[in-house]
Amino acid sequence: MTTVAEPSDAPARRRSTRGRRSGGHDPAERIRLPIRVRLEDGRVFSGRLPARKHRALQLGLLHSDSAALVELTPGTRPPGAKVDIDRRKHACHYLPGGAGARSGRWLELLLEHASRIVAGEYAHRRFDGTSREEAFVGVAPRTRPQGSKHAVDHTRFLWVDVDKPGELPALWGLLAERPCHLLVESAGSGGMHAYWRLAEPLPAMTIDPESGERVEWIKRANLRLIHRIGTGPDGRPSVADEMCAEQARVMRLLSVRDAITVGVLPACSFADASVTVRGGWR
């Protein structure tokens, strides 16, 4: 198990102060979003919670068992253009996961970092006075502060991204057979991110002893899900984003426009999986 030191929060407080002086703010503190949570005992909560609570659930589920680093990095979305995730080489965007932190503040530190990102404190471009920054989280933990696939040793989750709302019926068909453990709805595109927790960590890569070829297991498993959701006449994925299969992929952290569904659900097809939503979520 790798144990990593937590960064001092003094620089973070200074950055936060600068952000407030420059007009930066994170509306996640005040906006309440729809949520549906299925607890371990079968009870279901359906209502609205602050966006910060949504982020805490998303980060907590993905990384409470991560012994290495969590990549939580900024991306800039210029008006009318695609998002530019261009600061993945910066070590300040890699923080300890729950199993590698030296204190119980790991989730709080991640939430504070996400707020600073969205408030524009790491922005290097502005559009009409606003930063247009979004936060993106790596699903798999990182063994070092680096955003490449070589920094990924394993994952505890598989994931897909269906960006077009018109394609969601194909995702619903898969979820009816293989329910996911976390579902994030994007109010921007109208699409969905789905995550399945695995009972055991899935290694990122091994070498086939007979052929000597490298087998990328995370990418292979994600592609299996992506193809299962839907393919075109040429056999290529036509519903879920094929580019999201790569093991070092970062997914957008829940914003103030999104919704989330999370719960203890039946096992996915890859392992006998379960997840517990711990107390303190409400």
C-alpha positions, -999 to 999 in steps of 0.1 A, spaced: 0 0 0 13 34 -9 10 62 16 12 98 4 16 130 24 -12 155 23 -3 190 12 -4 218 36 -36 237 34 -20 270 42 -12 277 5 -48 266 -3 -62 292 21 -41 319 5 -52 309 -30 -88 308 -17 -84 344 -4 -71 355 -37 -100 339 -55 -125 357 -34 -108 390 -40 -109 384 -77 -146 376 -77 -142 338 -79 -169 317 -63 -183 282 -64 -221 281 -64 -219 245 -52 -222 258 -17 -257 272 -22 -274 254 -52 -294 223 -43 -297 195 -70 -319 164 -73 -305 132 -59 -316 96 -54 -297 74 -29 -304 38 -22 -290 29 12 -276 -5 22 -308 -14 41 -329 -8 10 -343 26 20 -343 53 -7 -338 90 -3 -351 111 -31 -349 149 -29 -325 178 -32 -291 183 -16 -264 209 -21 -241 203 -50 -212 200 -26 -229 169 -11 -232 155 -46 -195 160 -52 -187 144 -18 -207 113 -28 -191 111 -62 -155 115 -49 -162 93 -18 -175 64 -38 -147 65 -64 -118 71 -40 -125 61 -4 -105 29 -10 -77 46 -31 -43 42 -15 -25 64 -40 -33 98 -56 -66 112 -69 -62 133 -101 -86 163 -97 -77 187 -125 -91 218 -142 -105 221 -177 -114 252 -196 -145 253 -218 -143 283 -241 -176 296 -255 -188 274 -284 -157 252 -281 -147 218 -266 -132 216 -232 -95 219 -229 -80 198 -201 -45 212 -202 -30 211 -167 -26 174 -160 12 178 -156 8 201 -125 15 182 -93 -9 204 -73 -38 186 -89 -30 152 -74 -42 146 -38 -43 116 -15 -72 91 -17 -91 78 13 -69 48 20 -36 67 15 -43 99 35 -27 105 68 -58 121 83 -95 119 79 -96 152 59 -89 137 25 -124 142 12 -126 177 26 -93 186 8 -106 172 -25 -138 192 -22 -119 224 -13 -96 218 -43 -126 213 -66 -141 246 -53 -109 264 -61 -108 250 -96 -144 260 -104 -138 294 -88 -111 300 -114 -81 301 -90 -60 280 -114 -73 296 -146 -50 311 -171 -77 324 -195 -107 345 -190 -138 351 -213 -157 383 -207 -143 384 -172 -152 348 -163 -129 318 -162 -153 290 -174 -134 264 -154 -147 229 -147 -132 201 -125 -124 166 -138 -116 136 -117 -96 104 -127 -116 73 -120 -86 52 -114 -60 62 -87 -26 74 -98 7 60 -86 24 93 -92 13 129 -101 10 123 -138 -20 121 -161 -8 93 -184 -19 57 -185 16 47 -171 6 63 -138 -24 39 -134 -18 6 -117 -54 -6 -112 -91 5 -109 -120 -4 -86 -145 10 -111 -155 7 -148 -173 35 -165 -190 48 -196 -200 82 -210 -232 85 -231 -232 121 -243 -262 123 -265 -296 122 -247 -312 105 -277 -290 75 -272 -299 70 -235 -324 42 -241 -295 20 -251 -279 27 -217 -312 21 -199 -313 -13 -216 -279 -22 -202 -287 -8 -167 -319 -29 -165 -296 -60 -167 -265 -47 -150 -273 -18 -127 -245 6 -120 -235 20 -86 -232 56 -96 -251 75 -123 -244 112 -130 -267 132 -153 -253 161 -172 -277 190 -175 -254 205 -201 -255 178 -228 -283 158 -213 -261 127 -213 -251 103 -185 -219 89 -169 -223 55 -154 -199 37 -130 -197 1 -119 -178 -9 -87 -157 -41 -89 -154 -65 -60 -116 -67 -66 -92 -42 -82 -87 -47 -119 -50 -43 -129 -43 -18 -156 -19 -39 -176 -2 -73 -177 21 -90 -201 9 -122 -218 35 -148 -210 31 -166 -243 30 -138 -268 48 -111 -247 21 -87 -257 8 -60 -233 -29 -65 -223 -46 -34 -211 -74 -48 -189 -91 -16 -178 -94 -4 -214 -106 -38 -225 -133 -40 -198 -145 -5 -205 -147 -12 -243 -167 -44 -235 -193 -22 -218 -192 4 -246 -197 -22 -273 -225 -38 -252 -244 -5 -252 -244 -2 -290 -224 -4 -322 -230 8 -358 -229 -12 -390 -191 -11 -390 -189 -27 -356 -176 5 -340 -193 20 -309 -222 43 -318 -236 52 -284 -210 55 -257 -178 75 -261 -150 51 -272 -123 76 -261 -135 72 -224 -122 36 -223 -86 46 -216 -75 39 -181 -62 74 -173 -94 91 -185 -107 119 -164 -145 124 -161 -162 157 -153 -169 162 -116 -205 169 -109 -213 206 -115 -241 228 -102 -263 218 -132 -262 181 -128 -280 153 -109 -268 121 -93 -281 86 -85 -262 64 -62 -268 32 -42 -262 -4 -32 -271 -23 -63 -268 -59 -76 -234 -70 -88 -222 -60 -122 -212 -87 -147 -175 -83 -140 -175 -92 -104 -197 -98 -73 -197 -61 -64 -214 -40 -38 -209 -6 -23 -220 9 10 -232 45 13 -219 55 47 -235 78 72 -233 115 70 -245 119 34 -277 137 43 
